[in-house]
Amino acid sequence: MRTKVIFSLWIAHIVLLLLASTNLSIISWAWGDNSLSWNYFQYSYRDGWGYHYASDYSLLQVLLYMGAYGSGLLVLSLLKYRHAYLSGLAAIVCLFGLASFALELTHWLWDHHLSWIASFPGFLAVLWICIGVQLAIARRGAKHSELSNPGV
């Protein structure tokens, strides 16, 4: 049961991150209507007075990013993983993404000029691949040790 929950959350994380980081263009691309664009790395900081801040992100896109990074943090907290440096790094990326889009969400609540975006879906994809490979190796090693030591 635990594995199904983790897998479902992980799939939700991937789908939400794909929708948000492609600015929903993946949907129209799948139907053949548009070209695909992917924002695989974004770091920006803006602060100042005397101008009206207009977000580059729609409310839906901000909520998708928050859902993606939040579900990623949840998956990483539930995952039993021996190589903590990879999952720790992935958790930091998810935490930065969640915090930056939570700040971006505040623009719909009140007017202010601070914007900080830290979104790294491309780097997160590489980390997930590395974590998946390490988990597969660990799982194969556990099955191998069970077969070589029956009854232990």
C-alpha positions as CSV (number, residue, x, y, z in Angstrom):
1,M,0.0,0.0,0.0
2,R,2.8,2.4,0.9
3,T,4.5,1.8,-2.4
4,K,1.3,2.6,-4.3
5,V,0.8,5.9,-2.4
6,I,4.4,6.9,-3.0
7,F,4.2,6.0,-6.7
8,S,0.9,7.9,-7.1
9,L,2.3,11.0,-5.5
10,W,5.4,10.7,-7.7
11,I,3.3,10.5,-10.8
12,A,1.3,13.5,-9.7
13,H,4.5,15.4,-9.0
14,I,5.8,14.6,-12.5
15,V,2.6,15.5,-14.3
16,L,2.1,18.8,-12.3
17,L,5.8,19.7,-13.0
18,L,5.4,19.0,-16.7
19,L,2.2,21.0,-17.0
20,A,3.7,24.0,-15.0
21,S,7.1,24.1,-16.6
22,T,5.8,23.8,-20.1
23,N,3.2,26.6,-19.4
24,L,0.5,24.0,-20.4
25,S,2.0,23.9,-23.9
26,I,2.4,20.1,-23.5
27,I,-1.4,19.8,-23.8
28,S,-1.6,21.6,-27.1
29,W,1.6,20.0,-28.3
30,A,0.1,16.5,-27.7
31,W,-2.9,17.5,-29.9
32,G,-0.6,18.8,-32.6
33,D,-1.7,22.4,-32.3
34,N,1.4,24.1,-31.0
35,S,5.1,23.8,-30.5
36,L,6.4,22.6,-27.1
37,S,8.3,24.9,-24.9
38,W,9.9,23.9,-21.6
39,N,11.2,26.2,-18.9
40,Y,13.8,23.7,-17.5
41,F,15.8,26.3,-15.5
42,Q,14.6,29.6,-14.0
43,Y,16.3,31.8,-11.4
44,S,15.3,35.4,-11.1
45,Y,15.1,38.0,-8.4
46,R,13.3,41.4,-8.7
47,D,12.7,44.0,-6.0
48,G,12.2,47.7,-6.1
49,W,9.8,50.6,-5.9
50,G,8.2,52.8,-8.5
51,Y,6.9,50.2,-10.9
52,H,3.9,48.0,-11.1
53,Y,4.9,44.4,-10.8
54,A,3.2,42.1,-13.3
55,S,3.9,38.4,-12.8
56,D,5.2,36.3,-15.7
57,Y,3.1,33.4,-14.4
58,S,-0.7,32.9,-14.4
59,L,-2.4,31.9,-11.2
60,L,-3.0,28.4,-12.5
61,Q,0.7,28.0,-13.3
62,V,1.7,29.2,-9.9
63,L,-0.7,26.7,-8.3
64,L,0.6,23.9,-10.5
65,Y,4.2,24.7,-9.6
66,M,3.3,24.7,-5.9
67,G,1.5,21.4,-6.2
68,A,4.4,19.9,-8.1
69,Y,7.1,21.0,-5.6
70,G,4.9,20.2,-2.6
71,S,4.1,16.7,-3.9
72,G,7.8,16.2,-4.6
73,L,8.7,17.1,-1.0
74,L,6.0,14.7,0.2
75,V,7.4,11.8,-2.0
76,L,10.9,12.5,-0.7
77,S,9.8,12.5,2.9
78,L,8.0,9.1,2.4
79,L,10.8,7.5,0.4
80,K,13.1,5.1,2.3
81,Y,16.3,5.8,0.6
82,R,19.9,5.0,1.6
83,H,21.7,7.7,-0.5
84,A,20.5,10.7,1.4
85,Y,22.6,13.2,-0.5
86,L,20.6,12.8,-3.7
87,S,17.2,12.8,-2.0
88,G,18.4,15.7,0.2
89,L,19.4,17.7,-2.8
90,A,16.1,17.0,-4.5
91,A,14.3,18.1,-1.4
92,I,16.2,21.4,-1.3
93,V,15.3,22.0,-5.0
94,C,11.6,21.2,-4.2
95,L,11.7,23.4,-1.1
96,F,13.2,26.4,-3.0
97,G,10.6,25.9,-5.8
98,L,7.7,25.7,-3.3
99,A,9.0,28.8,-1.4
100,S,9.5,30.9,-4.5
101,F,6.1,30.1,-5.9
102,A,4.5,30.7,-2.6
103,L,6.0,34.2,-2.7
104,E,4.7,34.6,-6.2
105,L,1.2,33.6,-5.0
106,T,1.2,36.5,-2.6
107,H,1.0,38.9,-5.6
108,W,-2.7,37.8,-5.9
109,L,-3.3,38.7,-2.3
110,W,-1.6,42.1,-2.0
111,D,0.5,44.4,-4.2
112,H,4.2,44.3,-3.6
113,H,7.3,44.4,-5.7
114,L,9.3,41.4,-4.5
115,S,9.7,38.4,-6.8
116,W,12.1,35.4,-6.4
117,I,11.8,32.4,-8.7
118,A,13.9,29.4,-8.2
119,S,12.6,26.6,-10.4
120,F,14.9,23.8,-11.7
121,P,12.7,21.1,-13.3
122,G,15.5,19.9,-15.6
123,F,17.9,19.4,-12.7
124,L,15.1,17.7,-10.7
125,A,14.5,15.3,-13.6
126,V,18.2,14.3,-13.5
127,L,18.1,13.8,-9.8
128,W,14.9,11.6,-10.1
129,I,16.7,9.5,-12.7
130,C,19.7,9.1,-10.4
131,I,17.5,8.2,-7.4
132,G,15.6,5.7,-9.5
133,V,18.8,4.0,-10.7
134,Q,20.1,3.9,-7.1
135,L,16.7,2.4,-5.8
136,A,16.8,-0.2,-8.6
137,I,20.3,-1.2,-7.7
138,A,19.4,-1.4,-4.0
139,R,16.3,-3.4,-4.7
140,R,18.2,-5.9,-6.9
141,G,20.9,-6.2,-4.2
142,A,18.3,-6.9,-1.6
143,K,16.7,-9.6,-3.7
144,H,20.1,-11.1,-4.5
145,S,21.0,-11.3,-0.7
146,E,17.6,-12.9,0.1
147,L,18.3,-15.6,-2.6
148,S,21.8,-16.3,-1.4
149,N,20.9,-16.3,2.3
150,P,17.5,-18.2,2.5
151,G,16.1,-18.5,6.0
152,V,18.3,-15.7,7.5
